[in-house]
Amino acid sequence: MRYNKHLRLLGVALGALVVIFITMALTARGRTAITPLEKGIATVLYPFQVATDWVRDRARGIVDSIRELTRLREENAALRQQVADMAQDRALIVQLQQENERLRKELGLKERTPYPMLTAEVISRSAESWYQTVIISRGSRDGVRQGMAVVNWQGLVGKIAYTTPYTSTVQLVSDVGFSEAGFTEAGFGAGAKLPNGEQGVLETVEGGYLRMRFWSTDPSVAVGQPVFTSGQGILPADLLVGWIEEVDTSSSFVKSALVRPAVDVHKLEVVQVVLTPSEDDRGSSAP
């Protein structure tokens, strides 16, 4: 039985091959119309052909989309890098312009000041003593000594507190202890004056401001006047300290005024050390 079954299957397969060969032979000759058999086969296979074409088109579209997305991502990354580079270039240009402007102002300060000056950079400052001290890039080997005034193009920055061979610590004018060491000498008052000749004592108060107490009981003072050092102390004369911001008239005998420092201690980068001669130098040059 099993043998007969195999023979029948083999016969069916051979019959199918014969039909295919006959069909091929009949359709191989030149003709202008298709046979009913071909039409039937084409009709049966048409949905499968449509589905195959649709799948092929979708696959090609997906591949093209992936390629386009990859290209766009690469192009976007390149554009982002260009924008970042341009932003860095603009920032550098602004920084160089600002630095150039500061250097021009420092050069102008040297030209209009009678004292010899030494340029120094602010190289360090402590967050805990922001209003008190800064460290500059000049020291005793450059001729810097304790007590020398430090200025910039805005005005008085402070004074040299102490030095090392390569650096110096500057006590800022905004430090509450500055008036004792910077504006007085032997317990006497500040070397401070107004353009009209009024003089007085300067002391540092809270908030980085200064207070000027006048010698005269009826001084001529007004808001907006500049305040200079007068040289009656360890600091040389005619250094701009700040501007009168408020006049106190509460007392009948002693007038005082609140002075806003001319220098913005938040933005110290380049300063000038005023190279005034020491007492020994003055004595050696005396006749």
C-alpha positions in Angstrom: 0.0 0.0 0.0 2.7 2.4 1.0 4.6 1.6 -2.2 1.5 2.3 -4.4 1.0 5.6 -2.6 4.5 6.7 -3.5 4.0 5.7 -7.1 0.8 7.8 -7.3 2.6 10.9 -5.8 5.4 10.5 -8.3 2.9 10.2 -11.1 1.2 13.4 -10.1 4.6 15.2 -9.9 5.5 14.0 -13.4 2.1 15.0 -14.7 2.6 18.5 -13.3 6.0 18.8 -15.0 4.5 17.7 -18.3 1.8 20.3 -18.0 4.4 23.0 -17.3 6.6 22.0 -20.2 3.6 21.9 -22.5 2.5 25.4 -21.3 6.1 26.7 -21.8 6.2 25.3 -25.3 2.8 26.7 -26.2 3.7 30.2 -24.9 7.2 30.3 -26.3 6.0 31.0 -29.8 5.6 34.7 -31.0 2.1 35.9 -30.4 0.2 39.1 -29.7 -2.3 37.8 -27.1 -1.9 35.8 -23.9 -3.6 32.5 -23.4 -6.5 31.9 -21.1 -4.1 29.9 -18.9 -1.7 32.7 -18.6 -4.5 35.2 -18.0 -5.7 32.9 -15.2 -2.3 32.6 -13.7 -1.7 36.4 -13.9 -5.1 37.0 -12.3 -4.3 34.7 -9.5 -0.9 36.1 -8.9 -1.8 39.8 -9.3 -2.6 40.5 -5.6 0.7 38.8 -4.6 2.6 40.9 -7.2 0.9 44.1 -5.9 1.8 43.2 -2.3 5.4 42.4 -3.3 5.8 45.8 -5.1 4.3 47.6 -2.1 6.6 46.0 0.3 9.6 46.7 -2.0 8.6 50.4 -2.3 8.1 50.7 1.4 11.4 49.1 2.2 13.2 51.4 -0.3 11.5 54.4 1.2 12.5 53.4 4.7 16.1 52.9 3.7 16.1 56.3 1.9 14.5 57.9 5.0 17.2 56.4 7.3 19.9 57.7 5.0 18.4 61.2 4.8 17.9 61.3 8.6 21.5 60.3 9.1 22.7 63.0 6.7 20.5 65.6 8.4 21.8 64.7 11.8 25.4 65.0 10.6 24.7 68.3 9.0 22.9 69.6 12.1 25.8 68.6 14.3 28.2 70.4 12.0 26.0 73.5 12.1 25.8 73.4 15.8 29.6 73.2 16.0 29.9 76.2 13.7 27.5 78.2 15.8 29.4 77.3 19.0 32.7 78.3 17.3 31.2 81.6 16.2 29.9 82.3 19.7 33.3 81.6 21.1 34.9 83.9 18.5 32.4 86.7 19.3 33.1 86.3 23.1 36.8 86.4 22.4 36.5 89.5 20.3 34.4 91.3 23.0 37.0 90.2 25.6 39.8 91.6 23.6 38.0 94.8 22.9 37.3 95.3 26.6 40.9 94.5 27.5 42.2 96.9 24.8 39.9 99.6 26.3 41.2 99.0 29.8 44.8 99.1 28.7 44.2 102.4 26.8 42.7 103.9 30.0 45.7 102.6 32.1 48.1 104.1 29.5 46.2 107.4 29.7 46.5 107.3 33.5 50.2 107.0 33.3 50.4 109.9 30.9 48.4 112.3 33.1 49.9 111.3 36.5 53.2 112.9 37.7 54.2 109.8 39.7 56.2 106.9 38.2 53.9 103.8 38.1 54.4 100.0 37.8 51.7 98.0 36.0 50.6 94.8 37.8 47.9 92.2 37.3 45.5 91.0 39.9 46.3 87.3 40.2 44.2 86.2 43.2 41.6 87.3 45.7 39.8 85.4 48.4 36.0 85.0 48.4 36.1 85.5 52.2 37.9 88.8 51.9 36.5 90.1 48.6 36.3 93.7 49.8 39.5 93.5 51.8 42.6 92.4 49.8 43.9 91.3 46.4 47.2 89.8 45.4 49.1 91.4 42.5 51.9 90.1 40.3 54.6 92.5 41.5 56.8 92.2 44.6 59.8 93.6 46.3 62.2 92.7 43.6 60.2 95.1 41.3 60.6 97.9 43.7 57.2 97.6 45.5 57.2 98.5 49.1 54.8 98.4 52.0 52.5 101.5 52.1 52.7 102.4 48.4 49.4 103.5 46.9 47.7 101.3 44.3 45.5 102.9 41.6 43.8 102.2 38.3 42.2 104.4 35.7 39.2 104.9 37.9 41.1 106.1 41.0 42.5 104.9 44.3 42.4 101.1 44.7 44.2 100.7 48.0 47.7 100.4 49.4 50.4 97.7 49.6 49.9 95.8 52.9 53.0 93.6 52.5 55.2 92.1 49.9 57.0 89.0 48.8 59.8 89.0 46.2 57.3 88.2 43.4 53.9 89.3 44.7 52.2 91.9 46.9 49.0 92.0 48.9 46.9 95.1 48.4 44.6 96.3 51.1 41.5 97.7 49.3 40.0 101.1 50.0 36.7 99.3 50.7 38.2 97.4 53.7 36.9 98.8 57.0 40.4 98.9 58.4 41.9 100.8 55.5 41.3 104.3 57.0 43.5 103.5 60.0 46.4 102.4 57.9 45.9 104.2 54.7 44.5 107.6 55.4 46.1 108.4 58.8 49.6 108.8 60.1 50.6 109.0 63.8 46.9 109.3 64.7 46.2 112.4 62.6 43.6 112.8 60.0 43.4 111.8 56.4 45.1 113.4 53.5 41.8 114.2 51.8 40.6 117.3 50.0 38.0 118.8 47.7 38.8 120.8 44.6 37.8 124.0 46.4 40.4 123.4 49.1 38.2 121.9 51.8 40.1 119.3 53.8 39.1 116.6 56.3 39.5 113.1 57.7 38.5 110.0 55.7 37.4 106.8 57.4 36.0 103.6 55.8 32.5 102.6 56.9 30.4 99.5 56.4 29.3 98.7 52.8 32.6 99.8 51.2 31.9 103.5 51.5 34.0 106.2 53.0 33.1 109.1 55.3 34.8 112.5 55.1 34.8 114.6 58.2 35.7 118.2 57.5 38.1 120.3 59.5 36.0 123.4 58.9 32.7 123.8 60.9 31.1 125.3 57.8 32.6 123.6 54.8 31.6 124.3 51.2 30.6 120.9 50.0 28.0 119.5 47.6 26.9 116.2 46.2 28.9 115.1 43.2 32.2 116.8 44.2 35.4 114.6 43.7 37.5 113.8 46.7 41.3 113.5 46.4 44.2 112.6 48.7 46.0 115.7 49.9 49.3 114.0 50.7 48.9 114.5 54.5 49.6 110.9 55.2 51.4 107.9 53.7 49.5 108.3 50.4 50.7 110.8 47.8 48.6 113.8 46.9 46.0 114.2 44.1 44.8 110.6 43.8 41.1 110.4 43.1 39.4 108.7 46.1 35.7 109.0 45.2 32.7 111.2 44.9 30.5 113.0 47.4 27.2 111.1 47.5 25.5 112.5 50.6 26.1 115.5 52.9 25.3 115.1 56.6 24.0 118.4 58.0 22.5 117.0 61.2 25.2 118.6 63.4 25.6 122.4 63.8 29.4 122.3 64.2 30.8 119.3 62.3 29.7 118.4 58.8 30.5 115.1 57.2 29.8 113.6 53.8 29.4 110.0 52.5 31.9 109.3 49.8 31.4 106.6 47.1 34.8 105.1 46.1 35.7 105.8 42.5 37.0 102.3 41.9 34.7 99.3 41.4 36.5 96.6 43.5 34.4 93.9 41.8 36.2 94.4 38.5 39.9 94.6 39.3 42.2 93.1 36.7 45.0 95.5 36.0 46.3 98.1 38.6 49.2 100.6 38.9 51.5 100.8 41.9 52.5 104.4 42.6 56.3 104.2 43.0 56.7 107.1 45.6 60.2 107.4 47.2 60.7 106.2 50.7 61.8 108.4 53.6 65.4 107.1 53.2 65.3 108.0 49.5 64.1 111.6 50.3 66.8 112.0 52.9 69.5 110.8 50.6 68.4 113.2 47.9 68.2 116.2 50.2 70.9 118.9 49.8 
